[in-house]
Amino acid sequence: MSRVLPMAGNLAVLLVGLGVLFGLPAYAETYLIINATIFASFAILAVSLALIWGYAGILCFGQAAFFGLGGYTYAVAAINFGDTTGAAVLAVALPAMFAALLGYFMFWGRISDVYLGVITLTVSLILYRFVNQTAGEEWNIGQAPLGGFNGIPSTPILNWPGQPGEQLAPENIFSLAVGLLILVYFGCKALLATKFGRIVVAIRENETRVELLGYDARVYKLTIFVIGGALAGLSGLMFANSVFVSPTMFSLPVSGQIIIWVIIGGLGTLIGPVIGCIMMQVLTNWLGTLNQVPGFGWVDPNLVLGVILVVFVLLVPRGLTALVSDTYGWLAQRLRSRPPTAEPDAAAQPETAP
């Protein structure tokens, strides 16, 4: 029974993912397709933090740094190359290399969790401040102007591999984003089921015990940190093809939103942050369309997200997935413990006269 439930859950996730992948483009308008692409891109970003924080115990508050690097690397390389195929590869590789460099100094320096979170967040804010002041003709990388606070509105759209003149349509980019999300989700599930994944989880539980067993925790933490950076870069790549790159990709609100997605969905799960991300994005978009809320006036979406975060931390600390799972378990237990209804005994019934 313990194996049947996870298999059923994975099958349900796969069916829902395939349903969205093939069903939404057939009926949705272009505006909804683009929004759904943004949601899928952010969901990959949520999985990247869920992997390194929820399973490896690495308190990284700077996933926005790798997210922004992925987007900017893609935009700059695509403008200079003319073909987006190589640019897409660089958009994943460069954040991974930056994560390897940053992680090496942090993990080999034995930095504690709290300081690690501060460092990663600080790096993200430094990049945000730097990119903001890159306005002017002197801030060009080849033919690509960084644009300062305006970003790069001329970010090229992905083309078919080897065909620079054949750009992908919004429906194709949506299918690519959702397909990558499905692959990332099940790829992370498969990774965590390996010996490497089990050691990573063991490091989260007790790093000292793992090292006493002969494993170098630094190597495992660095590896999973690099994987998380690569996934964040992949998210930035897909986001750049949905909107365009700008310094806000490195900003504090983005860093905070990623943390909110993971906490609301459920730390220590992969599907929870995906659900939390999509729910919060839908809520944020809806709040952005409101001029005023009756009885409250104008409401800042960031304020609402902050309130939701506080409520979940205080009342639902394990997230939505744990809440649903616990509720289902409680209902199942109540149904099993309910005494069966007594059936009337035929022998006790009075005989009727013929």
C-alpha positions in Angstrom: 0.0 0.0 0.0 2.9 2.4 0.8 4.1 2.1 -2.8 0.7 2.2 -4.4 -0.1 5.7 -3.2 3.1 7.4 -4.5 2.6 5.6 -7.8 -1.0 6.8 -8.0 0.2 10.3 -7.1 2.9 10.3 -9.8 0.4 9.0 -12.4 -2.1 11.8 -11.4 0.6 14.4 -11.8 1.6 13.0 -15.2 -2.0 12.9 -16.5 -2.7 16.5 -15.3 0.6 17.7 -16.9 -0.2 16.0 -20.2 -3.7 17.2 -20.1 -2.5 20.8 -19.8 0.2 20.3 -22.3 -2.1 19.1 -25.1 -5.4 20.5 -24.0 -4.7 24.2 -23.2 -3.3 25.2 -26.7 -6.4 23.7 -28.4 -8.9 26.0 -26.6 -7.1 28.9 -24.9 -6.4 32.3 -26.4 -2.9 33.7 -27.0 -3.0 35.9 -23.9 -3.8 32.9 -21.7 -1.1 30.8 -23.4 1.5 33.4 -22.7 0.4 33.7 -19.0 0.5 29.9 -18.7 4.0 29.9 -20.1 5.1 32.3 -17.4 3.4 30.1 -14.8 5.3 27.0 -16.1 8.6 29.0 -16.1 8.1 30.1 -12.5 7.1 26.5 -11.5 10.5 25.3 -12.7 12.1 28.0 -10.5 10.0 26.8 -7.6 11.1 23.2 -8.1 14.8 24.3 -8.1 14.4 25.8 -4.7 12.3 22.9 -3.4 15.1 20.6 -4.4 18.0 22.3 -2.7 16.1 23.6 0.3 13.4 21.1 0.9 15.6 18.0 0.3 19.2 19.1 0.8 18.5 21.6 3.6 20.5 24.4 1.8 18.8 27.6 2.9 19.3 29.5 -0.4 17.4 32.8 -0.6 19.1 33.9 -3.8 17.6 31.6 -6.5 16.7 34.8 -8.3 20.4 35.3 -9.0 20.6 32.2 -11.1 17.1 32.9 -12.6 18.2 36.4 -13.8 21.6 35.1 -15.0 19.8 32.5 -17.2 17.6 35.1 -18.7 20.3 37.7 -19.4 22.8 35.1 -20.7 20.2 33.9 -23.1 19.3 37.4 -24.3 22.9 38.6 -24.8 24.0 35.4 -26.4 21.0 35.2 -28.8 21.5 38.8 -30.0 25.2 38.1 -30.7 24.9 34.6 -32.1 21.8 35.2 -34.3 20.8 31.6 -33.5 19.2 30.8 -30.1 20.3 27.2 -30.0 23.7 27.9 -28.5 22.2 30.7 -26.4 19.8 28.3 -24.7 22.6 26.0 -23.8 24.6 28.9 -22.3 21.5 30.1 -20.3 21.6 26.8 -18.4 25.4 26.3 -18.3 26.4 29.8 -17.0 24.1 29.8 -13.9 25.3 26.3 -13.1 29.0 27.4 -13.3 28.2 30.4 -11.2 26.5 28.2 -8.6 29.5 25.9 -8.6 31.9 28.8 -7.9 29.7 30.4 -5.2 28.9 27.0 -3.7 32.6 26.0 -3.5 33.4 29.0 -1.3 30.3 28.5 0.8 30.5 24.8 1.4 34.2 24.4 1.7 34.2 27.4 4.0 31.7 25.5 6.3 29.3 28.4 6.4 26.3 27.8 8.5 22.8 27.8 7.2 21.8 31.3 8.3 24.9 32.9 6.8 24.5 30.9 3.6 21.0 32.3 3.2 22.2 35.8 3.8 25.1 35.4 1.3 22.9 34.0 -1.5 20.4 36.8 -1.0 23.1 39.4 -1.0 24.6 38.1 -4.2 21.2 38.4 -5.9 20.8 42.0 -4.7 24.3 42.9 -5.8 23.5 41.6 -9.3 20.2 43.5 -9.2 21.9 46.8 -8.3 24.7 46.2 -10.9 22.3 45.5 -13.8 20.2 48.5 -12.9 23.0 50.9 -13.5 24.1 49.4 -16.9 22.2 52.1 -19.0 24.2 53.8 -21.7 26.1 52.8 -24.8 29.2 51.8 -22.9 27.3 48.9 -21.3 27.2 46.6 -24.3 28.2 43.0 -24.6 29.0 42.7 -28.3 25.9 43.8 -30.1 23.6 43.4 -27.0 22.9 46.5 -24.9 22.2 45.7 -21.3 19.7 48.5 -21.1 19.9 49.3 -17.4 16.6 49.4 -15.6 14.8 49.1 -19.0 16.3 45.6 -19.5 16.5 44.1 -23.0 13.1 44.5 -24.6 14.5 43.1 -27.9 15.1 39.7 -26.4 15.0 37.2 -29.3 12.4 34.4 -29.3 13.6 30.8 -29.5 14.0 29.5 -33.0 13.9 25.9 -34.2 17.4 24.4 -33.8 19.6 25.4 -36.7 16.9 27.6 -38.3 17.5 31.2 -37.1 14.7 32.5 -39.3 12.0 30.1 -37.9 10.9 31.4 -34.5 8.7 29.4 -32.3 5.0 30.4 -32.0 3.6 31.2 -28.5 1.9 27.8 -28.5 5.2 26.1 -29.2 7.0 27.9 -26.4 4.1 27.0 -24.0 4.4 23.3 -25.0 8.2 23.5 -24.5 7.8 25.2 -21.0 5.2 22.7 -19.8 7.1 19.7 -21.3 10.3 20.9 -19.5 8.4 21.3 -16.2 7.2 17.7 -16.5 10.7 16.5 -17.3 12.2 18.5 -14.5 9.7 17.3 -11.9 10.1 13.6 -12.7 13.8 14.0 -13.2 14.1 15.4 -9.7 11.9 12.5 -8.4 14.2 10.0 -10.1 17.3 11.7 -8.8 16.1 11.7 -5.2 15.3 8.0 -5.5 19.0 7.2 -6.3 21.8 6.6 -3.8 22.9 10.2 -4.4 19.5 11.5 -3.5 19.2 9.4 -0.4 22.6 10.7 0.8 21.5 14.3 0.1 18.4 13.8 2.3 20.6 12.2 5.0 22.8 15.2 5.0 19.8 17.4 5.6 18.9 15.2 8.6 22.3 14.9 10.1 25.4 16.1 8.2 27.8 14.9 10.9 26.6 11.4 10.9 26.9 11.2 7.1 30.5 12.4 7.2 31.2 9.8 9.9 30.0 7.1 7.5 32.7 8.2 5.0 30.8 10.6 2.7 32.1 14.1 1.9 29.0 16.2 2.5 30.5 19.2 0.8 30.7 17.3 -2.6 27.0 16.3 -2.4 25.8 19.7 -1.3 27.8 21.4 -4.1 26.4 19.0 -6.7 22.8 19.5 -5.7 23.4 23.3 -5.5 24.7 23.3 -9.0 21.7 21.3 -10.2 19.4 23.8 -8.6 21.3 26.7 -10.2 21.0 25.1 -13.6 17.2 24.6 -13.2 16.8 28.2 -12.1 18.8 29.2 -15.3 16.4 27.1 -17.3 13.5 28.9 -15.7 15.1 32.2 -16.7 15.5 31.0 -20.2 11.8 30.2 -20.6 10.7 33.4 -18.8 12.8 35.4 -21.3 10.8 33.9 -24.1 7.5 34.8 -22.4 8.2 38.4 -21.6 11.7 39.9 -21.8 14.7 40.2 -19.4 15.0 43.0 -17.0 16.7 43.7 -13.6 13.6 42.8 -11.8 14.5 39.2 -12.3 17.2 39.6 -9.7 15.0 41.7 -7.3 14.1 41.1 -3.7 10.3 40.6 -4.5 11.2 37.7 -6.9 13.4 36.1 -4.2 10.7 36.5 -1.7 8.0 35.0 -4.0 10.1 31.9 -4.6 10.3 31.3 -0.8 6.6 31.9 -0.4 5.7 29.4 -3.2 7.8 26.7 -1.4 6.5 27.4 2.1 2.8 27.5 1.0 3.1 24.4 -1.2 5.0 22.4 1.4 8.7 22.2 2.2 10.1 18.7 1.5 7.9 18.1 -1.5 8.2 18.8 -5.2 4.6 19.0 -6.3 3.7 21.3 -3.4 5.8 24.3 -4.6 4.5 23.9 -8.1 0.9 24.1 -6.8 1.8 27.0 -4.5 3.6 28.8 -7.4 0.6 28.6 -9.7 -1.9 29.5 -7.1 0.0 32.5 -6.0 0.6 33.7 -9.5 -3.1 33.4 -10.3 -3.9 35.3 -7.1 -1.3 38.0 -7.9 -2.6 38.5 -11.4 -6.2 38.7 -10.1 -5.2 41.3 -7.5 -3.4 43.3 -10.2 -6.6 43.6 -12.2 -8.5 45.2 -9.2 -8.5 48.9 -8.8 -10.1 48.7 -5.4 -11.3 46.0 -3.1 -14.7 46.8 -1.5 -14.1 47.8 2.1 -10.3 47.9 1.8 -9.5 50.3 -1.0 -6.5 49.6 -3.1 -4.5 46.5 -2.0 -0.9 45.9 -2.8 -0.4 42.3 -4.1 3.0 42.0 -2.3 1.2 42.9 1.0 -1.3 40.1 0.4 1.4 37.6 -0.3 3.2 38.7 2.9 0.0 38.2 4.9 -0.5 34.7 3.3 3.0 33.8 4.1 2.6 34.7 7.8 -0.7 32.8 8.0 0.8 29.7 6.6 3.9 29.8 8.7 1.8 30.2 11.9 -1.2 27.9 11.0 -0.1 25.6 8.2 3.7 25.3 8.7 3.9 22.1 6.6 2.1 23.6 3.6 -0.9 22.7 1.5 0.3 19.2 0.5 0.7 18.1 4.1 -2.7 19.7 5.0 -4.4 17.8 2.2 -2.6 14.5 3.0 -3.4 14.8 6.7 -7.1 15.6 6.0 -7.4 12.7 3.7 -5.7 10.4 6.3 -8.1 11.6 9.0 -11.2 11.1 6.9 -10.0 7.6 5.9 -9.4 6.7 9.5 -12.8 7.9 10.5 -14.4 5.9 7.8 -12.5 2.8 8.8 -13.3 3.2 12.5 -17.0 3.7 12.0 -18.9 0.6 13.3 -20.7 -1.3 10.6 -24.4 -1.0 10.4 -26.2 -3.9 12.1 -28.3 -5.9 9.7 -31.6 -7.3 11.1 -31.5 -10.9 12.2 -33.9 -13.0 10.2 -34.3 -15.4 13.1 -35.4 -12.6 15.4 -38.2 -11.4 13.0 -41.7 -12.4 14.1 -43.3 -15.0 11.9 -46.3 -13.8 9.9 -49.4 -16.0 9.8 -49.9 -17.8 6.5 
